[in-house]
């Protein structure tokens, strides 16, 4: 069969292929073998599949596809791929096609008064950002700021949404260079024209240097924090006085000063073992905390006993860490070189990464797994780029260049959007990403 749009390939050697997919109609094609030029690239294959779909559905609007052979994404011409993988071109080749994963739309950026240092998109109803102006902000959508969280006296280095079971309203934790963490409550259903300014209901004190990162336990009952004092501390998130003292603060009401009660909490426990700044923490399972440090290590901790159960060392300072992928077991980390490293602690010799991605050109500032995909994660870098990765290929699926300066943070939002913040004082939202 000859397909329009690929005639320029007709002098090429041909291979027999069968296109298969897990996509639903109308995105399916007949599973019959066809002969196609062997030097087709992803673009030519995408044109081919769109033509085949259009043959059975004249109203079909073309869209880009990606292609898998033996579970690996094709990122070169077919003949080069077959040669590189030692796959015979004499048999019928089965090629699976999936939706191409790339942003379809760039939202208008949300402007801040200073660098955007941290972002959390774990709740589909809103985005939380931390800023160098010592404020955290809640965004209902791009450009729609609903709440301003004020009270810190220095840069907010990290923000985290806490989903507490059986508790109404939203709780957020912030970590700051002022050596404290703060806990905040708000209601996303407030219908307002101007942002509401709110103060924390609880201040967590105990770190002796800047607090660099915060993460919530999956039950929402506790948070952990990492600091430049080389320690990880665990804190209760409740608003009772059992683990804290009420202190009086001044809250401005018009021209008057009014007293307002605010809880202060102390750490429940402290995890000691890192020898330099604890730059990133995640708490995906109730009993296990993961941390990354400037001491070049990733560590696993038993949250109950405080014992360090696994150390993974690399040769670089580590800035960021996340756990996800297959069975939520893969550890991704980035740091003071352009390489995004991924370890699988279930495999022997875990000191060697199972994947290394090296398309960035500067320090990696953030990495985040998609919460429903085994394959996809996003990274950001001081090179000003955000990159979308798939473990089935060594090249980025998409390079997002929304920022004009260093990108300091990135996350997923609503399952199909990537959010990022940086030294250009912008929160950017890239949407329409078909991961699933």
C-alpha positions as CSV (number, residue, x, y, z in Angstrom):
1,X,0.0,0.0,0.0
2,X,1.3,3.5,-0.9
3,X,0.2,6.3,1.3
4,X,-0.1,10.0,0.2
5,X,2.4,12.2,2.0
6,X,5.3,9.8,2.1
7,X,6.0,9.6,-1.6
8,X,9.4,11.2,-1.1
9,X,10.4,8.0,0.6
10,X,9.6,5.7,-2.3
11,X,13.2,5.1,-3.3
12,X,13.9,3.7,0.2
13,X,13.9,0.0,1.1
14,X,10.5,-1.1,2.4
15,X,9.5,-3.0,5.5
16,X,6.3,-4.8,6.4
17,X,4.7,-3.3,9.5
18,X,1.4,-3.7,11.5
19,X,0.2,-0.7,13.5
20,X,-1.4,-1.5,16.8
21,X,-2.7,0.7,19.6
22,X,-4.5,0.8,23.0
23,X,-6.3,4.0,21.9
24,X,-10.1,3.8,21.4
25,X,-12.0,4.4,18.1
26,X,-11.8,6.5,16.1
27,X,-8.1,6.4,16.7
28,X,-7.7,2.8,15.6
29,X,-6.5,1.5,12.2
30,X,-7.0,-1.9,10.5
31,X,-4.4,-4.3,11.9
32,X,-3.3,-5.4,8.5
33,X,0.4,-5.6,7.4
34,X,1.4,-2.8,5.1
35,X,4.7,-2.0,3.3
36,X,6.3,1.3,4.2
37,X,9.6,3.0,3.5
38,X,12.2,2.0,6.1
39,X,13.7,5.5,6.4
40,X,10.4,7.0,7.7
41,X,10.9,9.0,10.9
42,X,8.3,9.7,13.6
43,X,6.9,12.6,11.6
44,X,6.4,10.3,8.5
45,X,4.9,7.6,10.7
46,X,2.5,10.1,12.2
47,X,1.4,11.3,8.8
48,X,0.9,7.7,7.8
49,X,-1.3,6.8,10.8
50,X,-3.4,10.0,10.4
51,X,-4.0,9.1,6.8
52,X,-5.1,5.6,7.7
53,X,-7.5,6.9,10.3
54,X,-8.8,9.5,7.9
55,X,-9.5,6.7,5.3
56,X,-12.1,5.3,7.7
57,X,-13.2,8.6,9.2
58,X,-13.1,11.6,6.7
59,X,-13.9,14.1,9.6
60,X,-10.8,13.1,11.5
61,X,-8.6,16.0,12.5
62,X,-4.9,15.1,12.4
63,X,-2.9,14.9,15.6
64,X,0.7,13.9,16.4
65,X,1.5,10.4,17.5
66,X,4.5,8.7,19.1
67,X,5.6,5.1,18.2
68,X,6.9,2.2,20.3
69,X,8.8,-0.8,19.0
70,X,9.5,-3.5,21.7
71,X,8.5,-1.0,24.4
72,X,10.9,1.7,23.3
73,X,10.0,5.0,21.8
74,X,11.3,5.6,18.2
75,X,13.5,8.7,18.0
76,X,15.3,8.0,14.7
77,X,14.4,6.7,11.3
78,X,13.0,3.1,11.2
79,X,16.1,1.6,9.5
80,X,18.5,3.2,12.0
81,X,16.3,2.0,14.9
82,X,16.2,-1.5,13.6
83,X,19.9,-1.5,13.0
84,X,20.7,-0.1,16.5
85,X,18.4,-2.7,18.2
86,X,19.4,-5.6,16.0
87,X,15.8,-6.2,14.9
88,X,15.3,-8.1,11.7
89,X,13.5,-6.2,8.9
90,X,12.5,-9.5,7.3
91,X,9.6,-10.2,9.6
92,X,6.4,-8.1,10.0
93,X,7.2,-5.3,12.5
94,X,4.6,-4.5,15.1
95,X,4.6,-0.8,15.9
96,X,2.4,0.6,18.7
97,X,1.2,4.2,18.4
98,X,0.2,6.5,21.3
99,X,-0.7,10.1,21.6
100,X,2.3,12.4,21.4
101,X,3.0,13.9,24.8
102,X,3.7,17.6,24.5
103,X,2.0,20.8,25.7
104,X,-0.8,22.0,23.4
105,X,-1.2,25.4,25.1
106,X,0.7,28.0,27.1
107,X,-1.4,30.0,29.6
108,X,-0.7,33.6,30.4
109,X,2.0,33.7,33.1
110,X,1.0,34.7,36.7
111,X,3.3,37.5,37.8
112,X,5.0,37.7,41.2
113,X,7.0,40.5,42.9
114,X,10.2,38.4,43.1
115,X,11.6,35.0,42.2
116,X,9.2,32.1,42.3
117,X,11.1,29.5,44.4
118,X,8.6,26.7,44.9
119,X,5.3,25.4,43.5
120,X,2.8,22.7,44.4
121,X,0.1,21.4,42.0
122,X,-1.0,18.3,43.9
123,X,-4.5,19.6,44.4
124,X,-6.4,20.1,41.0
125,X,-8.4,23.0,42.5
126,X,-5.5,25.3,42.9
127,X,-1.7,26.0,42.7
128,X,0.4,27.1,45.6
129,X,3.6,29.1,45.0
130,X,6.4,30.3,47.3
131,X,8.3,33.4,46.6
132,X,11.5,35.3,47.4
133,X,9.3,38.2,48.7
134,X,8.5,36.0,51.8
135,X,4.9,35.4,50.6
136,X,3.1,32.3,49.5
137,X,0.2,32.6,47.1
138,X,-2.8,30.4,46.1
139,X,-3.9,30.5,42.4
140,X,-7.3,29.2,41.3
141,X,-6.1,29.4,37.7
142,X,-3.5,31.3,35.7
143,X,-3.6,34.9,36.7
144,X,-6.3,34.3,39.4
145,X,-4.7,34.7,42.9
146,X,-7.2,34.0,45.7
147,X,-5.1,34.0,48.8
148,X,-1.8,35.5,50.0
149,X,-0.1,33.8,52.9
150,X,1.8,36.3,54.9
151,X,4.0,36.1,58.0
152,X,7.4,34.7,57.0
153,X,10.3,37.2,57.3
154,X,12.5,35.7,54.6
155,X,12.4,33.7,51.4
156,X,9.9,30.9,51.2
157,X,12.0,28.0,49.9
158,X,9.3,25.3,49.8
159,X,5.5,24.8,49.8
160,X,3.5,21.7,50.3
161,X,-0.3,20.9,50.3
162,X,-1.4,18.7,53.2
163,X,-4.4,16.5,52.6
164,X,-5.7,15.7,56.1
165,X,-8.2,12.9,56.2
166,X,-11.6,13.8,57.7
167,X,-10.6,17.5,57.9
168,X,-12.5,20.1,55.9
169,X,-10.7,23.0,54.2
170,X,-7.2,23.1,52.9
171,X,-4.0,23.0,54.9
172,X,-0.6,24.1,53.4
173,X,2.9,24.0,54.9
174,X,5.6,26.5,54.0
175,X,9.3,26.4,54.8
176,X,11.4,29.5,54.9
177,X,15.0,30.8,55.2
178,X,13.7,32.5,58.4
179,X,14.3,29.1,60.0
180,X,10.6,28.3,60.6
181,X,7.8,26.4,59.0
182,X,4.2,27.6,59.0
183,X,0.9,25.9,58.6
184,X,-2.1,27.6,57.0
185,X,-5.8,26.9,56.4
186,X,-8.1,28.3,53.8
187,X,-11.2,27.6,51.9
188,X,-11.0,27.4,48.1
189,X,-14.7,28.0,47.7
190,X,-14.5,31.6,48.7
191,X,-15.9,33.8,45.9
192,X,-13.8,36.9,45.9
193,X,-12.5,39.6,43.7
194,X,-9.4,40.4,45.6
195,X,-6.9,38.0,47.2
196,X,-7.6,37.3,50.9
197,X,-4.5,37.8,53.2
198,X,-4.3,35.1,55.8
199,X,-1.9,34.3,58.6
200,X,-0.6,30.9,59.7
201,X,-2.4,29.0,62.5
202,X,0.8,27.4,63.6
203,X,4.5,28.2,63.6
204,X,7.0,25.4,63.7
205,X,10.3,26.3,65.3
206,X,13.4,24.2,65.9
207,X,15.7,24.3,62.9
208,X,18.8,26.4,63.6
209,X,19.4,27.4,59.9
210,X,17.3,28.0,56.8
211,X,14.6,25.4,56.1
212,X,15.0,24.3,52.5
213,X,12.2,21.8,52.0
214,X,8.9,20.4,53.4
215,X,6.8,17.3,52.6
216,X,3.6,15.9,54.0
217,X,2.9,12.4,55.2
218,X,0.3,10.7,53.0
219,X,-2.2,10.7,55.9
220,X,-1.7,14.5,56.4
221,X,-1.0,14.0,60.1
222,X,2.6,15.1,60.0
223,X,5.1,16.9,57.8
224,X,8.9,16.6,57.6
225,X,11.4,19.3,56.8
226,X,15.0,19.5,55.6
227,X,17.4,22.3,56.5
228,X,20.8,23.8,56.1
229,X,21.4,22.6,59.6
230,X,21.8,19.1,58.0
231,X,18.8,17.6,59.9
232,X,15.3,16.4,59.0
233,X,12.6,17.2,61.5
234,X,9.1,15.7,61.9
235,X,6.1,17.9,63.0
236,X,2.5,17.4,63.9
237,X,0.0,19.3,61.6
238,X,-3.0,19.4,64.0
239,X,-4.3,22.6,65.5
240,X,-4.5,21.4,69.1
241,X,-2.4,22.8,71.9
242,X,-1.1,19.3,72.9
243,X,2.2,19.8,71.0
244,X,2.5,23.6,71.1
245,X,2.0,26.8,73.0
246,X,-0.3,29.6,72.2
247,X,1.6,32.9,71.6
248,X,0.2,36.3,71.0
249,X,0.9,38.1,67.7
250,X,-0.1,41.5,66.5
251,X,-2.5,41.7,63.6
252,X,-3.4,45.0,62.0
253,X,-7.0,45.9,61.8
254,X,-7.5,49.2,60.1
255,X,-5.5,51.7,62.2
256,X,-5.8,49.6,65.4
257,X,-3.6,46.8,66.7
258,X,-5.4,43.6,67.9
259,X,-4.0,40.6,69.6
260,X,-4.4,37.2,67.8
261,X,-3.6,33.8,69.2
262,X,-1.2,31.6,67.2
263,X,0.2,28.1,68.0
264,X,3.9,27.4,68.1
265,X,4.9,23.7,67.6
266,X,8.1,21.8,68.4
267,X,9.5,18.9,66.4
268,X,8.3,15.4,67.3
269,X,11.7,13.9,66.3
270,X,14.9,14.7,64.4
271,X,16.6,12.5,61.8
272,X,20.4,12.9,61.9
273,X,22.9,11.5,59.3
274,X,23.4,14.0,56.5
275,X,26.5,16.0,56.7
276,X,25.4,19.0,54.5
277,X,22.2,20.8,53.6
278,X,19.1,18.6,53.3
279,X,17.8,20.0,50.0
280,X,14.7,17.8,49.3
281,X,12.4,15.4,51.2
282,X,9.4,13.3,50.1
283,X,7.1,11.2,52.3
284,X,5.2,8.9,50.0
285,X,4.5,6.0,52.4
286,X,3.6,6.4,56.0
287,X,6.7,4.6,57.3
288,X,9.3,5.8,54.7
289,X,10.9,9.2,54.2
290,X,13.3,9.9,51.3
291,X,15.9,12.8,51.4
292,X,18.5,14.3,49.1
293,X,21.4,16.4,50.3
294,X,24.3,18.5,49.2
295,X,26.5,15.7,50.7
296,X,25.9,13.8,47.4
297,X,23.5,11.2,49.0
298,X,19.9,10.0,48.8
299,X,18.8,8.4,52.0
300,X,15.8,6.3,53.1
301,X,14.5,6.7,56.6
302,X,12.2,4.8,58.9
303,X,9.8,7.5,60.1
304,X,8.9,5.5,63.2
305,X,12.4,4.6,64.4
306,X,14.4,7.5,62.8
307,X,16.9,5.0,61.4
308,X,18.6,5.4,58.1
309,X,17.8,2.2,56.1
310,X,19.5,2.9,52.7
311,X,22.1,5.2,51.3
312,X,22.6,6.0,47.6
313,X,25.6,8.1,46.7
314,X,26.5,9.9,43.5
315,X,29.3,12.3,42.7
316,X,27.3,15.6,42.8
317,X,25.5,17.9,45.1
318,X,21.7,17.0,45.0
319,X,19.0,19.7,44.8
320,X,15.8,17.8,44.1
321,X,14.2,14.4,44.6
322,X,11.0,12.6,43.8
323,X,9.8,9.0,44.1
324,X,7.4,7.5,41.5
325,X,7.3,5.5,38.2
326,X,6.9,1.8,38.2
327,X,5.2,0.7,41.5
328,X,6.1,4.1,42.9
329,X,9.5,2.7,43.5
330,X,11.9,4.7,41.3
331,X,14.0,7.5,42.8
332,X,14.7,10.5,40.6
333,X,17.2,13.2,41.6
334,X,19.0,16.2,40.1
335,X,21.7,18.5,41.2
336,X,24.8,20.4,40.4
337,X,25.3,19.0,36.9
338,X,22.9,18.7,33.9
339,X,22.2,15.0,34.5
340,X,18.8,13.7,35.8
341,X,19.5,10.4,37.5
342,X,17.0,7.6,38.3
343,X,17.7,4.7,40.7
344,X,15.7,1.6,41.3
345,X,16.4,0.5,45.0
346,X,14.8,-2.9,44.3
347,X,17.7,-3.9,42.1
348,X,21.1,-5.0,43.3
349,X,23.9,-2.4,43.0
350,X,21.5,0.5,43.5
351,X,24.5,2.9,43.6
352,X,24.4,2.9,39.8
353,X,21.4,4.8,38.2
354,X,19.2,2.7,35.9
355,X,18.5,5.8,33.8
356,X,20.5,9.0,33.1
357,X,19.1,11.9,31.1
358,X,21.5,14.6,30.1
359,X,19.8,17.1,27.8
360,X,19.9,20.0,30.3
361,X,22.9,22.3,30.2
362,X,23.0,23.5,33.8
363,X,22.0,22.6,37.4
364,X,18.7,20.7,37.7
365,X,16.4,22.5,40.2
366,X,13.4,20.2,40.3
367,X,12.1,16.8,39.2
368,X,8.6,15.4,39.5
369,X,7.0,12.1,38.5
370,X,3.5,12.0,37.0
371,X,1.3,10.4,39.7
372,X,-0.5,8.1,37.3
373,X,2.2,7.2,34.7
374,X,5.0,4.7,35.2
375,X,7.0,6.4,32.5
376,X,6.7,10.2,32.6
377,X,8.4,12.8,34.7
378,X,9.3,16.5,34.4
379,X,12.5,18.4,35.3
380,X,13.5,22.0,35.5
381,X,16.9,23.7,35.3
382,X,18.9,26.8,35.7
383,X,19.3,26.6,31.9
384,X,15.8,28.2,31.7
385,X,14.2,25.1,30.4
386,X,11.5,22.6,31.6
387,X,11.8,19.1,30.1
388,X,9.3,16.4,29.8
389,X,10.7,12.8,29.9
390,X,9.6,9.3,29.1
391,X,11.7,6.4,30.4
392,X,11.3,4.7,27.0
393,X,13.6,7.1,25.3
394,X,16.8,9.0,26.1
395,X,15.6,12.3,24.5
396,X,13.1,14.7,26.1
397,X,9.5,14.4,24.7
398,X,9.2,18.2,24.9
399,X,11.3,21.2,25.9
400,X,9.3,24.0,27.4
401,X,10.9,27.4,27.1
402,X,8.3,29.7,28.8
403,X,10.9,31.3,31.1
404,X,13.5,33.9,30.3
405,X,15.7,33.1,33.3
406,X,16.6,30.2,35.7
407,X,13.7,27.8,36.4
408,X,13.6,27.1,40.1
409,X,10.7,24.7,40.5
410,X,8.2,22.6,38.5
411,X,5.3,20.2,39.1
412,X,2.3,18.6,37.5
413,X,-1.2,20.0,37.8
414,X,-4.6,18.4,37.0
415,X,-2.7,15.4,35.3
416,X,-2.3,17.2,32.0
417,X,-0.5,20.4,32.8
418,X,3.1,21.3,33.9
419,X,3.5,24.3,36.2
420,X,6.9,26.1,36.8
421,X,8.3,29.1,38.4
422,X,11.6,30.9,38.1
423,X,13.9,33.9,38.4
424,X,11.8,35.8,35.9
425,X,9.1,36.1,38.7
426,X,6.6,34.1,36.7
427,X,4.4,31.1,37.3
428,X,3.9,29.4,33.9
429,X,1.3,26.8,33.0
430,X,1.7,24.5,30.0
431,X,-1.5,22.6,29.4
432,X,-3.1,20.0,27.2
433,X,-0.5,17.2,27.8
434,X,-1.9,13.8,26.9
435,X,0.1,11.6,29.2
436,X,-2.6,8.9,29.7
